[in-house]
C-alpha cells in the first residue's frame, strides 16, 4: 500500500514508518520537526540520542534498500498538506501529527490554545484534503483512551447501546477528558465521525493507551535509528520516569495514592495495530473506533513492577508518594474493552516480558544522559501560571508547496 505517516519523526510515527517500510509498503513521512523544538522550549532531552531525520532516513535506506519519502511542512498549512496528499496519493494516511502531552496543554492559556488549534485544525485540514483529493483514502487517526476518562461503567470500543424512556440507540460512548489535550482529541473524534457521515469517508479512530518501549526490530538495526525515550514531567510517561529513576536509584515518585489505572501497550504492538487497520480499512461512510491497548495497570502496580525489576539488576529502589498535580481520581473503577484488534490478528507483547530489555536496560545504558531535575512535576492542573510557562515553540506556518526531499 501507499501509506503516508503524518508526524513520522515522532515516537510512534518513526517506529511505524520503519515497520511499514520493512513490510513492503511505500511510505512517506510528513513532519515539521516541532516535537524537537518543544524539547528546546522546555529545556529537556530524550534519554536516547536522536539523529537528524535526514540522517535517519539515509541510514535506513543504506541498511534495507528501502526509500521513505519525506515531505517537510505543517498539516495546519492547507496548501502544504493538500499538495503533499496530491503528490503522494496515499491509500491510507496515519495521523500522528498532533501535540500529544496533557501536561503541555495545561501549562497556561497559550499552551492550551495552541494544543487545541494545532490538533483540531490539522485534523480538519486532513479531512478536507482527503475528501477533495483522495476520497477513497482510509484515515487511520491516533486517538487516546483519555477521551473516555474513568467512568464507573465498562468502557466500550467507541460506541454504546443505551435504552432511555423505552427507546434504544447506539451512540458514541460518553467522553470525560481530563485535560485540554484530551479535549482536543474528543473534538477530533466528533469531526471525523461527522465527515464520514456527510462525505462517506473511511476512518479508524485508534484510542490508544500509554505506549512503552524503545526497541523494535527496525530501530535495533543501527543506533542512528533508535527511538525516543521521554521521561521528563511534560512529555515523559510514568513508566519511563520510573525506569530512569530506578537506574539512578532515585525513589519512584508515585502521584497520590497511585490507584490511577490506564491501558498500556508495547511500541511493537502499536506499529502492528496500525498495519492491521490499514490492511483492513473501514467501509465508505464508516468511522470505526478501536481501543488500542493490551494490558491495564495502576500507577502503583507499575512502581512495584519496576522496583522488582531493578532489584534483579542489583539496584536498591524505594517508592515515594507525592501530591498529585493533576485533577483526577486516585482510585477508581476501570475496565475497558479491547477485543477488535485482537480479532484482526494482533498478538500482544506483555510488559512482564519486556520490562528489562526494552526499558530498564535502555535506561541503564544511557544513564549518563539522565537529568534528575526532570523527575518532579512542575505543571499543576489548577495553576494557570506554572513553572513550565516558557515562550511557546511554534512552527512557521508558511511552508512551500510539498515535494519529496530532505530536511
N, C-alpha and C positions, 0 to 999 in steps of 0.2 A: 504493500500500500504506500501511497504518498501521504506522509504524516508530518504536520507542522507542530512543533513544540514551542509554544509561547512561554517565555521565561526559562529558556533552556540552559542558561548559565547558572541557575539557582540549584538548590539542594535536590529537590525532587526532579526538576527539569533536566539537569545534567545526567543523572543516573538513568532517567527514562530515555533520553535521546540516544545514549550509548547502547542501551539494551535493545531498543527498536532497530537501530542501525545494524547491530550484530545479528539480529534475527532476520535480516534481509529486506527491511523496509527502506524506502527512500525518505530520508529525514531532513527537515530544515529546522533550524533554530532561529527564533526571533527574540532579541533581548536589547535592552537599553542600558544594562550594567548598573542600574540604580541600586540593586541589592549590595553591590560592592561599595557604593557611595555611602550607604547607611552605616557601614562599619566605620568609615572615616568620621561621619557625623557623631556617632556615639562613642568613639574612641575605643573600639574593640576590634578583635580579630578572631577569625575562626581558629580553632585549635590546630587544624591541619593546614599546611601551606597551600594556597590555591594559585595556580599559574594563570596568566592571562588566557582568555578564551581562545585567541588565535593560536597560541602555543598548544593548548589542549587539543584543538581540532587537528593541528598539524601532526602531533604525536599519534593521535587516533588513526589518521589516515596512513601513517608510516607503519603502524603495527598491524593494522587489519586490512588495508587496501580499500576501506570504505570512506566515502566522502560525505560529510554532513554540510549542507548549505547553511550559510549564515546571513541573516538579514538584521542589520543594526538599526533599531528605532523603537518608538514608543507606541503601544497599542492605543493610547489616548489620542494620538495623532491619526485621524482617519485617513488622511492622504497616504501616510506611510503604510498603515495596516491594509487598506484596500489594494494598494499597488503590490504589496507583498503577496496577498492572497491571489491576486490576478496573475502574478509572475509564477508562483509555485503550483497553483491549482491543486490544493490538498484534497484528499478523500476524507481525511479526519484532521481535526485541529484539537490538540491537547492544550488546555488553557491553564497555565501555572502563573501567568504574568500579573500577580497582584501583591500588594503589601499584605503579608501574612501573619504579622505578630500582633496579638491582642495588647500586650504592654505598650507597643509603639503607638497604637491608636489611642491609648489612654494617657499619654504624656501631657497633652494640653490641647487647647482648641485647634491650633494649626495642624497638629498631627492627626486629630480626629477627622477634621475636614479633608485633609489630604487623602487619608485612607479611604474614605467613602467616595470622594470624587474619582480618585485613581481606579479603584476597583469597579465601581458601578459604571462609570463612563467607558472604561476599557472593555468591559463585557458587552455593553450596549453597542459600542462600535463594532465589535466582533459579530454580534448577531446581525447587524445591518450588512456587514461585508459578506457574510455567508449568504444571506438572503439575496443580495444583488449580484453576486459573482459566482458562487458555487452552491446553489440551493440544495443540492443533494448531499453536501458535505455533512459529516457527523461531528457534532461538537461534543467533546469529552471535557467536561468542566470540573476542576477540583473544587469541591465544596468542603464542608467541615462538619464533624459531629457536633461542634459547638453551636450550630444553629438550633439544635433541639433543647439545649440547656440540660437540666436534670429533673425532668418531670417525675411525679410519683406513680407513673404507669410505665409499662413496657414501651420502648421506642420502636416503632415500625420503620420499614425502609421507605421513607418519604411520604407515604400516604396512610390514612387510617379510615376504616369504615366506622361511621357513627350512626346512632339512632337517636332521634330527637322528636318528641311530640308525635310519635307514631310513624315517622318517616325516616328513611335511611339514605346515606350518600357516602361516597368515597372522596375524602378531602385531603389536601396537604396536611401533614402532621403539624400540630401547633408548634410554633417557634418561640423559644425563650432564650435568646442570645445573651451572652454575658459581657460583651464589650462592643465598642463602636466597630471594631474589625468584624466580629461575628455578625453584627447587624448588616454590614456591607455584603456579606455572603448571603444573608436572607434576601436582601434586595436583588442580588444576582439571580437567586433561585426563582423568585417571582417573575423577573424579567424573562428568564429563559422559558419558563412554563408558558408565559403569555405569547412569546414569539413562536413557540412550537404550535400553539393553538391557532394563531391567526395566519401564520405563514407556512405551516406544515413542515417546519424544520425538524431535524433529528437531533436529540440531545440526551446525554447521560450525565447526570449530576452525581459526582462521587463524593459523598460525605465521608471524608477521611478522618481517621483518628490520628493520634500522635505517632509520627514516624520516627523510628530509631535506626541506627546503624550507618556505618560509613562504607562498608565493604560490599561490593557486588563483583561478579565475575569480570565485568568490564573495567571497573575502576581499579581492580587489582593488577591489571596488566602492566601498569607503569605508575610511578609516584606522581608524574605530571597529571595523571587522570584522577587523582584522589578527590574525594568529595568533601563537602563542608562538614564540620563538627562544631556546631554553635552551642555554647554553654553560658553565655552572658545572661543578664537578668531581663533583657528585652527580647532577643531572638532565640536564645537558648531554650532547650526543653528541660524539664525537670530531671529526666533520666540522664541526659548528657551532663547536667550540673552535678548530679550525684556521683557520676563516674570520675569526673575530673577532681571533685572534692576527695574522693576515695584515693585517687592516685597521689594526692599530696597529703593524705592522712588528716585532712580537714574534716570537722564534723559535717555530716549530711544535714542540710538545712531544710527541714520539713515545715511548710507553711501551715500554721494552725494545728489541728488535730491530725491532719493527714488522711482523712477519710474521703477526700475528693477522688472520685473514680471516673476513669475515662477509658476509651478504647485505644489500643496500641497495635502497630504493625511494623514489621521489618521492611526496610527500604527495598529489599529484594521482592517482597510481595507487592509493594506499591507499583513497581515497574511491570510486573506480571499482570496486575489488575488493569493497568492502562491498556496493555496489549489485548487483553481479553475483551475489554469494552470496545476497542477499535475493530476487532475481528468479528464482533457480534453486535452490529450497530442497531440503534433504535429505529423503529419504523417512522416514516414521514408523519409528522404531527405528534409524535410521542416524546414525552420528557420523562425518562426513567430516573429513578433515584436508587443508588446502591449505597449501603453503609459499608465503607471500606476500612475494616479493621479485623483483627484476628483474635485478640485477647483483651480482657478488661482487667485493670489493676487500679488499686488505690495508691495514692502517693506514699502512704506508709508501707504498703506491700513492696513497692519499688525500692524504698530505702532499705528495707530488710533484705531484699534480694541482692542489692549492690553491696551491702555490708557483708553478707555471707560470701559473695564472690571475691571481695577484697581480702577477706581472711584467708581464702585459699591461696592468694598470692603473697601472703605474709604481711599484709597491711592491717594496722590496727585503726579501726574507724568507728567513731561514735555517732549517735543520731541526736540532733538538737531540734527543738521546735521554736519557730519564730512567729510573731504575729502575722496573720495573713494580710497581704497588701491588697488582695482582690476582694470584691464583694461577691461571695459565693458560699454555698452551704458546705461546711467542713465535714459533714456526714450526711449521706442521702441514699435513697434507693437509686439503682442504675442497672437497667437490663435492656440492652439494645440488640435488636435482631440484625443479623449479618449473614444471611444464607445465599443471597443471589449470586455473588461472585464465586462462592464455593460450588454452586450448581453449574457455573460456566467452566469450572475446571481448576480453580485456584487450589494449590496445595501449600498450606501455610508453613512458614518458618515460625519457631516459637522462641520467646525471649530466653527461656531457660537453657536453650541450646546454643544461643549466640551471644549471651551477655559478655562472656570473657573475650571471645575472639573479635567480635565486631565493635565492642565498646571499651571494655576495661583495658585490653592490650593496646588499643589505639591511644587511649588517654595516657597510659604509661610511656608509650613510645615517643609521644610529643610532649612529655611532661615539662620540658624546659620552656615551652611556649605558654604555659598556664599563667594567667593573671588572677591571683586570688582576690584582688579588689573587685572583681566582677561577680563574686559569689552572692552578695547581699542585694536584695531588691531595692531599687531606687524609684520605682514608679508605683504610686498608690492610687487606686481606683477613685478614691474620694477627694483627691487633691489635684486641682486643675493647674497647679504650678509645681511640677515635680522637678527633682534634681536633674532629670534627664532632658529638661526643656531646653534643648540646644537649637541652633539655627537648622531649619529643615532642609535636608538634601533633596532637591528635586531635579528631574531630568529636563534638559532643554526640549521643549515641546515641538519646536520647528525642526523637522527632520527631512532629509531628501527623499525623493521617490525611491522605493526599495528596489535594490538589485542585489543578487548574491555577491558576497565578497567578504573580505576580512574586516577586523575591527580597527 
